[in-house]
Amino acid sequence: MPANRIRLAMIGAGIYARNAHAPALRELPDHFEVAAIYSRTEANARALADSFDHPVDVTTDLGTLLARDDIDAVDILLPIERTPATIEQALAAGKHVISEKPAAPDVDTGRRLLTYKQGFPDLVWMVAEQYRYEPAFLHAIKLIDEGIIGRVITCQWLLVMPLAQTPYYQTAWRRSPAHQGGFLLDTGVHHVAGLRMLFGEVAQVSAAAISIRPDLPPLDTLAATLVFENGIIGSYGATYASAGPWRNALNIIGDAGVLYVERPYLEIVRPNMEPERRQMWEVNERSTNTMLRDFAQVIRGEKAQVVATAEQAVQDVAVVEALLRAAATRQTQAVERVV
């Protein structure tokens, strides 16, 4: 094994830690050695530790874990409301940080964290927004830049996500969220990250939001119009209340064709030509692996900056916050600029 592997502690042992981060870390042995796992529930930490093929320490004492000088970095996978204080605690302990999205529960907290991070210029704080590493989005950007559908005019993205059919539905903090918007923030930052990657900054938004299911508070359905700074206009909608089948493709409409982005697929449709469908994951690494590798490379000085910066992640929060504000006021809202 490489001598410069990063000794990593996982802070949190919930569903996403088990299903996404741990499998990716197991596939990156040249970059990381998972040295310890923290959870408030020892049994959860132990179960996750046992999934690795080497001894992993287990603890319910976060302060003691962060005081260890043999831990280089932490992967924070905690409920949204607990994440900001843990980021600050980890930075103060001299640890590099990757924290799950969203960067913060609101823009004000995000700005505070960015200011706090300035006191630790030698440390990396990255937000785990894997959409910024998603091969389908990255390839779509390339095709748009090549002019394959001509000039982009508008985009449409309607997502139907039957949340009750997923394991995340049972997560207590998601069922009774302390953060604004509930799933509209928790998952919405993913969608905003993808839209901003493809079309640039969002200047203003209008929106309406409603609650259909009382078990998905405070809101579970959103319909919005977005105006991007480059003049592109688009519609974005999401509902977690329906179980109906739906193709969750992002439709990008140009003056010479249409590009459908539906992870991990892309489909190109142009006049007088056969549609072309491409699968990205057959030839590209999955986005979580690429994201964690990016984190390791910046820590080791092999790259200057991660792709998924904390600043970009706070800007994603700013767009969602503007959407929620627009829905509450029934008025068009400008998006606060963080980056």
Phi, psi and omega in degrees: 000146179300142181290337184262025174299146181273126176276117191244141170248132174269126179251098186119138184225035182277197187300313184289327174299317182288319190270338186237302186289314181299313177301320179295317180296324177294334180270002181236053184292341177283347184248324187227146164239112177288113187261332185203155177226130176253138168207151174293340178250113185301322181298322178294316179297318181295318180298319179290319179301322182290349178280350178266156184267019177217161180297133178231128179291149179237137180211153170247011182246097185294319181300316178296320178299312183291338179282349181291130180274358177263008175255122182272323189210160178231148176246106187268118183230064186245167172306152187304317184290339180269345189292313184304312181296326180288324175300312180299317181296320181290317177298317179298333178274002176084024182256140167293149188229131159242126183237146180294154176287159352289163181301328183198163180286345180201167185295318181301316178294321178299316178297320179298318179295319178298320177295317179299319181298331180300337177284357181227067188295339181271358181255152177261130166239115181240144175256132187282073176258091187289344177299334180286353177242007185290119183304323181297318178292316182297320178289325177298318177302316180298315181294320178297315179298330178281351178080025186295334176244018180075209179283129178288130181256312184206170176219153178223130180217109177242118184248127176246113188235101182287085190299324183296347179267004181248159179293339183289341178300329183275355182291122188300316184289337176280330180284336177228069190290140172269350182263158182295142170080347182057232181292339178296332172272310187307312180262334182299328179297330174300309184297319179296319178301315179298316180295318181291324175302316187279323191237359178090196187287145176270125182274314182207159183219155165228151187197159168227143180221144181221165174248122179259318184248124181293344178273005179232060185283161353272340181220146180229359183216133183223140170230130188215156170243135181240138173245119181271156184297334181274005176099348176294139174245151182206164174241142181223129178220150179211138172223139177251006188262349184255147174254006183291147178290141181202143177273109186276051182272141169276119181263119180249114188255120176248176181277002177227016180156182181229141177241123178256125179246115181219093186313131002265025186251156169231144174225130181250124181236121180228154181302137174063024178225151176290139175302144180241121183247131181234139176253125187278323189285353176288333185238357182233148176292149178294152192295325181296321177296314180299320180298312181293325176296319178302315178302313181296318183295323179288319177302320182276002177080015180277342176222157183278326187205144176290157175288314183272076183286157176296324180299315179297322181293323176292325176295325174301317178298322181298323179292315179297319180298321177295322177299315180294323179292320178296320179294322182288324185264345186060031179228149176299139182234136170285147178270125178297135180266126175253323178241000000 
